Amino acid sequence: MRATPITSFSLFILTVTLVSGCSSTTEDLTGALAERMQLESGRLTATGYADISAQSGNPSQQRILAIRASKIDAYRSLSEQIYGLYIDASTTVGDLVVQNDVIQSRVEGVIYGAEIESIKPISDNAYEVTLSLPQAVANDIKRLYLQSIE
């Protein structure tokens, strides 16, 4: 049984709540992440999307490039789940009115061992790729990451 986006989001909020309530030790964070993995049936899943017409080349090349782009988007989503998302935001207020609001996000990490669950067109002009990561591999990646930031 796969988790729906609402279920995944709820589990994410639960994890953030658990982590924020714990002391900021590596063991507590690892425990919270492991608990989340168990609640999600031992696999992280991520889906990526890409528009076919946004790709360059002839129609055949566009489809191949859209599949590749949606795969990369799915890898980005897996990276966000494992490493988190860095958000940088700034807001300029003048005369009590928001004049400029800039929000930038960035994710950085290494993913290995992901398996392609599906590649399918979701319309005449878009592709969807779903990847999953076995629990053991996700735990290894998280452990290596947490050791690197100590």
PEHUPE-V663514 format. One line per field, one symbol per residue. ss: DSSP state (H for helix, E for strand, C for the rest). burial: 1 if it has 16 or more other ideal C-beta (glycine too) atoms within 10 Angstrom, else 0. A space follows every 10 residues. Layout:
BEGIN
ss = ???
burial = ???
END
This chain:
BEGIN
ss = CCCCHHHHHH HHHHHHHHHH HCCCCHHHHH HHHHHHHHHC CCEEEEEEEE ECCCCCCCHH HHHHHHHHHH HHHHHHHHHH HHHCCEEEEE EEEECCEEEE EEEEEECCCC CCCEEEEEEE EEECCEEEEE EEEEHHHHHH HHHHHHHHCC
burial = 0010000100 1000100110 0000000010 0110011001 0011111101 0100100000 0110111011 1011101110 1110000000 0000000000 0000001010 1001000000 0000011111 1110001110 1100000000
END
